[in-house]
Amino acid sequence: MTEPSIIVDRVTSDAQGLEALATLRIRIFREWPYLYEGDAAHEEEYLRAFLASDKATLVRARIGDEPVGIATASPLAGQPDSLVAPLVAAGVDVARSFYFGESVLLPAYHGRGIGHLFFDAREAAARDAGADFAIFCGVVRGEDDPRRPADARDLAPFWRKRGYAPIEGALCEMSWKEIGGSEKISHPMQFWMRAL
C-alpha cells in the first residue's frame, strides 16, 4: 500500500478540493461513534466557514490528489457561540485558544503515526498564531450503546498521551442526522484541552 504524503496547507476557495474533503468527512463520520448521515452541501459550507480565518490550518494526508485524511484548526474566537459559550462558562480564555475541528483518517491508514502528525501540525499552527491552548471536542456515547462495534477504538488514551484532558463539566451540543434518520438529533460533545 502506498504511504500517503502529509501536506499542511489551506483549502478555502478550491471548490473541487472542498468537495473531496467534504466527501471524506462524510465517509469517515458515518462510522462509530458519529454515525453521521452526511450532507455534502452542508459539509462544504462548514469547511469554507471554518477555514475562513487567515490563521486557519488544514492538514491533509493524501495519495496523489486523493485525500485519505484531514485535520483542521482555527482560532477559537472565530467559532460559533454555541461552541464558545460553554468554554467561556468553564473559564477558558477564548482569545488565547485554538480550536481543532476534526481529525479524520481512513481506517486503512490507522496505526502509521498520521494522527500524531495531524496533532503536531495543528499544535504548531496554534503556537504560530500566538495561542497558548488547544481545544477540541468529541461525541459522548454510552458504553452500553448497542451500535458500538466490538472492535471500537477508544481515542481517550491517545488524546491523554498527547497531553489533553477533558475540561470538567464543559460540554456543548451538536445536532446531525444519524444514518437512516429523518430528523437531526442533539449529541453531547465533551471538550478536551492542553496547554501548548
C-alpha positions as a Markdown table, in Angstrom:
| # | Residue | x | y | z |
|---|---|---|---|---|
| 1 | Met | 0.0 | 0.0 | 0.0 |
| 2 | Thr | 1.3 | 3.5 | -0.9 |
| 3 | Glu | 2.2 | 5.7 | 2.1 |
| 4 | Pro | 0.3 | 9.0 | 2.0 |
| 5 | Ser | 2.1 | 12.3 | 1.9 |
| 6 | Ile | 1.3 | 14.7 | 4.7 |
| 7 | Ile | 0.7 | 18.1 | 3.3 |
| 8 | Val | 0.0 | 21.2 | 5.5 |
| 9 | Asp | -2.0 | 23.7 | 3.5 |
| 10 | Arg | -5.1 | 25.8 | 3.4 |
| 11 | Val | -8.0 | 25.0 | 1.1 |
| 12 | Thr | -10.6 | 27.8 | 1.1 |
| 13 | Ser | -11.6 | 28.6 | -2.5 |
| 14 | Asp | -10.8 | 25.4 | -4.4 |
| 15 | Ala | -14.3 | 24.0 | -4.9 |
| 16 | Gln | -13.0 | 20.7 | -6.2 |
| 17 | Gly | -10.7 | 20.3 | -3.2 |
| 18 | Leu | -13.5 | 21.2 | -0.8 |
| 19 | Glu | -15.8 | 18.6 | -2.4 |
| 20 | Ala | -13.3 | 15.9 | -2.0 |
| 21 | Leu | -12.7 | 16.8 | 1.7 |
| 22 | Ala | -16.4 | 17.0 | 2.3 |
| 23 | Thr | -16.9 | 13.6 | 0.8 |
| 24 | Leu | -14.1 | 12.2 | 3.0 |
| 25 | Arg | -15.6 | 13.7 | 6.2 |
| 26 | Ile | -19.0 | 12.1 | 5.4 |
| 27 | Arg | -17.4 | 8.8 | 4.7 |
| 28 | Ile | -15.4 | 8.7 | 8.0 |
| 29 | Phe | -18.1 | 10.2 | 10.2 |
| 30 | Arg | -20.6 | 7.6 | 9.0 |
| 31 | Glu | -18.7 | 5.2 | 11.2 |
| 32 | Trp | -18.8 | 4.8 | 15.0 |
| 33 | Pro | -19.0 | 6.9 | 17.1 |
| 34 | Tyr | -20.6 | 9.7 | 15.0 |
| 35 | Leu | -23.0 | 7.6 | 12.8 |
| 36 | Tyr | -23.5 | 10.7 | 10.7 |
| 37 | Glu | -25.9 | 10.6 | 7.7 |
| 38 | Gly | -24.0 | 13.3 | 5.9 |
| 39 | Asp | -24.8 | 16.2 | 3.6 |
| 40 | Ala | -22.3 | 17.3 | 1.0 |
| 41 | Ala | -23.6 | 20.8 | 0.7 |
| 42 | His | -23.5 | 21.3 | 4.5 |
| 43 | Glu | -20.0 | 19.8 | 4.7 |
| 44 | Glu | -18.6 | 22.2 | 2.1 |
| 45 | Glu | -20.3 | 25.2 | 3.7 |
| 46 | Tyr | -18.9 | 24.1 | 7.1 |
| 47 | Leu | -15.3 | 23.7 | 5.7 |
| 48 | Arg | -15.5 | 27.0 | 3.9 |
| 49 | Ala | -16.6 | 28.8 | 7.1 |
| 50 | Phe | -14.2 | 27.0 | 9.4 |
| 51 | Leu | -11.2 | 27.8 | 7.1 |
| 52 | Ala | -12.2 | 31.5 | 6.6 |
| 53 | Ser | -9.7 | 32.8 | 9.2 |
| 54 | Asp | -6.3 | 33.7 | 7.8 |
| 55 | Lys | -4.9 | 31.7 | 10.8 |
| 56 | Ala | -6.9 | 28.6 | 10.0 |
| 57 | Thr | -4.9 | 25.5 | 9.1 |
| 58 | Leu | -5.9 | 22.4 | 7.1 |
| 59 | Val | -3.7 | 19.4 | 7.3 |
| 60 | Arg | -4.2 | 16.7 | 4.6 |
| 61 | Ala | -2.9 | 13.2 | 4.2 |
| 62 | Arg | -3.2 | 12.3 | 0.6 |
| 63 | Ile | -2.1 | 9.9 | -2.1 |
| 64 | Gly | -1.6 | 12.0 | -5.2 |
| 65 | Asp | -4.6 | 14.3 | -5.3 |
| 66 | Glu | -6.8 | 11.9 | -3.3 |
| 67 | Pro | -7.2 | 12.8 | 0.4 |
| 68 | Val | -7.2 | 9.9 | 2.8 |
| 69 | Gly | -7.3 | 12.1 | 6.0 |
| 70 | Ile | -7.7 | 15.7 | 7.1 |
| 71 | Ala | -7.4 | 17.7 | 10.3 |
| 72 | Thr | -8.3 | 21.3 | 10.8 |
| 73 | Ala | -7.6 | 24.1 | 13.3 |
| 74 | Ser | -8.7 | 27.7 | 13.6 |
| 75 | Pro | -8.8 | 30.4 | 16.3 |
| 76 | Leu | -11.5 | 29.5 | 19.0 |
| 77 | Ala | -12.7 | 33.2 | 18.9 |
| 78 | Gly | -13.9 | 32.7 | 15.4 |
| 79 | Gln | -16.1 | 29.7 | 16.2 |
| 80 | Pro | -19.9 | 29.8 | 16.7 |
| 81 | Asp | -21.3 | 30.9 | 20.0 |
| 82 | Ser | -22.8 | 27.5 | 20.6 |
| 83 | Leu | -19.3 | 26.1 | 20.7 |
| 84 | Val | -17.6 | 29.1 | 22.5 |
| 85 | Ala | -20.2 | 29.8 | 25.3 |
| 86 | Pro | -19.7 | 26.5 | 27.3 |
| 87 | Leu | -15.9 | 27.2 | 27.2 |
| 88 | Val | -16.4 | 30.7 | 28.5 |
| 89 | Ala | -18.6 | 29.4 | 31.2 |
| 90 | Ala | -15.8 | 26.9 | 32.1 |
| 91 | Gly | -13.3 | 29.8 | 32.4 |
| 92 | Val | -11.4 | 29.2 | 29.2 |
| 93 | Asp | -9.5 | 32.2 | 27.7 |
| 94 | Val | -11.0 | 32.2 | 24.3 |
| 95 | Ala | -8.6 | 34.8 | 22.9 |
| 96 | Arg | -5.6 | 32.5 | 23.8 |
| 97 | Ser | -7.1 | 29.3 | 22.5 |
| 98 | Phe | -7.2 | 27.4 | 19.1 |
| 99 | Tyr | -10.0 | 25.0 | 18.2 |
| 100 | Phe | -9.2 | 21.7 | 16.5 |
| 101 | Gly | -12.2 | 20.9 | 14.3 |
| 102 | Glu | -11.7 | 17.3 | 13.3 |
| 103 | Ser | -9.0 | 14.7 | 12.7 |
| 104 | Val | -10.3 | 12.0 | 10.3 |
| 105 | Leu | -8.4 | 9.3 | 8.6 |
| 106 | Leu | -9.5 | 6.3 | 6.5 |
| 107 | Pro | -9.1 | 3.1 | 8.6 |
| 108 | Ala | -6.6 | 1.6 | 6.2 |
| 109 | Tyr | -4.1 | 4.3 | 7.3 |
| 110 | His | -4.5 | 4.0 | 11.1 |
| 111 | Gly | -1.5 | 3.0 | 13.2 |
| 112 | Arg | 1.0 | 4.7 | 10.9 |
| 113 | Gly | 1.7 | 7.8 | 13.0 |
| 114 | Ile | -0.5 | 10.1 | 10.9 |
| 115 | Gly | -2.7 | 11.0 | 13.9 |
| 116 | His | 0.4 | 12.3 | 15.7 |
| 117 | Leu | 1.4 | 14.2 | 12.6 |
| 118 | Phe | -2.0 | 15.8 | 12.4 |
| 119 | Phe | -1.8 | 16.9 | 16.1 |
| 120 | Asp | 1.9 | 18.1 | 15.6 |
| 121 | Ala | 1.0 | 20.3 | 12.6 |
| 122 | Arg | -2.1 | 21.8 | 14.3 |
| 123 | Glu | -0.3 | 22.5 | 17.5 |
| 124 | Ala | 2.5 | 24.2 | 15.6 |
| 125 | Ala | -0.1 | 26.3 | 13.7 |
| 126 | Ala | -1.7 | 27.3 | 17.0 |
| 127 | Arg | 1.6 | 28.3 | 18.6 |
| 128 | Asp | 2.5 | 30.2 | 15.4 |
| 129 | Ala | -0.8 | 32.1 | 15.7 |
| 130 | Gly | 0.0 | 33.0 | 19.3 |
| 131 | Ala | -2.3 | 30.6 | 21.0 |
| 132 | Asp | -1.5 | 29.1 | 24.4 |
| 133 | Phe | -4.1 | 26.4 | 24.5 |
| 134 | Ala | -5.5 | 23.8 | 22.1 |
| 135 | Ile | -9.1 | 22.6 | 22.4 |
| 136 | Phe | -11.3 | 20.0 | 20.6 |
| 137 | Cys | -14.4 | 18.1 | 21.4 |
| 138 | Gly | -15.6 | 14.5 | 20.8 |
| 139 | Val | -19.0 | 13.0 | 20.8 |
| 140 | Val | -20.1 | 11.2 | 24.1 |
| 141 | Arg | -21.7 | 7.8 | 23.6 |
| 142 | Gly | -22.8 | 5.4 | 26.2 |
| 143 | Glu | -20.7 | 2.4 | 26.9 |
| 144 | Asp | -23.8 | 0.3 | 26.6 |
| 145 | Asp | -24.9 | 1.7 | 23.2 |
| 146 | Pro | -25.9 | -1.3 | 21.2 |
| 147 | Arg | -24.5 | 0.2 | 18.0 |
| 148 | Arg | -21.0 | 0.2 | 19.4 |
| 149 | Pro | -18.8 | -2.2 | 17.4 |
| 150 | Ala | -17.0 | -4.9 | 19.3 |
| 151 | Asp | -13.7 | -3.5 | 17.9 |
| 152 | Ala | -14.5 | 0.2 | 18.6 |
| 153 | Arg | -11.3 | 2.3 | 19.2 |
| 154 | Asp | -11.3 | 4.4 | 22.4 |
| 155 | Leu | -9.3 | 7.5 | 21.4 |
| 156 | Ala | -9.1 | 8.9 | 25.0 |
| 157 | Pro | -5.8 | 7.1 | 25.7 |
| 158 | Phe | -4.3 | 8.6 | 22.5 |
| 159 | Trp | -5.5 | 12.1 | 23.5 |
| 160 | Arg | -4.2 | 11.7 | 27.0 |
| 161 | Lys | -0.8 | 10.6 | 25.7 |
| 162 | Arg | -0.8 | 13.8 | 23.7 |
| 163 | Gly | -1.3 | 15.8 | 26.9 |
| 164 | Tyr | -5.0 | 16.5 | 26.5 |
| 165 | Ala | -7.5 | 16.2 | 29.3 |
| 166 | Pro | -11.3 | 16.7 | 29.5 |
| 167 | Ile | -12.4 | 20.1 | 30.7 |
| 168 | Glu | -14.6 | 19.2 | 33.7 |
| 169 | Gly | -18.2 | 20.0 | 33.0 |
| 170 | Ala | -17.6 | 21.6 | 29.6 |
| 171 | Leu | -19.9 | 20.1 | 27.0 |
| 172 | Cys | -21.6 | 21.5 | 24.0 |
| 173 | Glu | -24.4 | 20.1 | 21.9 |
| 174 | Met | -24.2 | 19.5 | 18.1 |
| 175 | Ser | -27.0 | 18.2 | 16.0 |
| 176 | Trp | -26.9 | 15.9 | 13.0 |
| 177 | Lys | -29.0 | 13.2 | 11.3 |
| 178 | Glu | -27.8 | 9.8 | 12.2 |
| 179 | Ile | -27.6 | 7.1 | 9.5 |
| 180 | Gly | -31.2 | 6.3 | 8.4 |
| 181 | Gly | -32.7 | 9.1 | 10.5 |
| 182 | Ser | -35.1 | 11.7 | 9.2 |
| 183 | Glu | -34.5 | 14.4 | 11.9 |
| 184 | Lys | -31.4 | 16.0 | 13.4 |
| 185 | Ile | -30.6 | 14.7 | 16.9 |
| 186 | Ser | -28.7 | 16.7 | 19.6 |
| 187 | His | -25.5 | 15.0 | 20.6 |
| 188 | Pro | -23.3 | 15.9 | 23.7 |
| 189 | Met | -19.7 | 16.8 | 22.9 |
| 190 | Gln | -17.0 | 16.7 | 25.6 |
| 191 | Phe | -14.3 | 19.4 | 25.3 |
| 192 | Trp | -10.6 | 18.4 | 25.8 |
| 193 | Met | -7.7 | 20.9 | 26.2 |
| 194 | Arg | -4.0 | 21.1 | 26.7 |
| 195 | Ala | -1.5 | 23.9 | 27.2 |
| 196 | Leu | 0.8 | 24.4 | 24.2 |
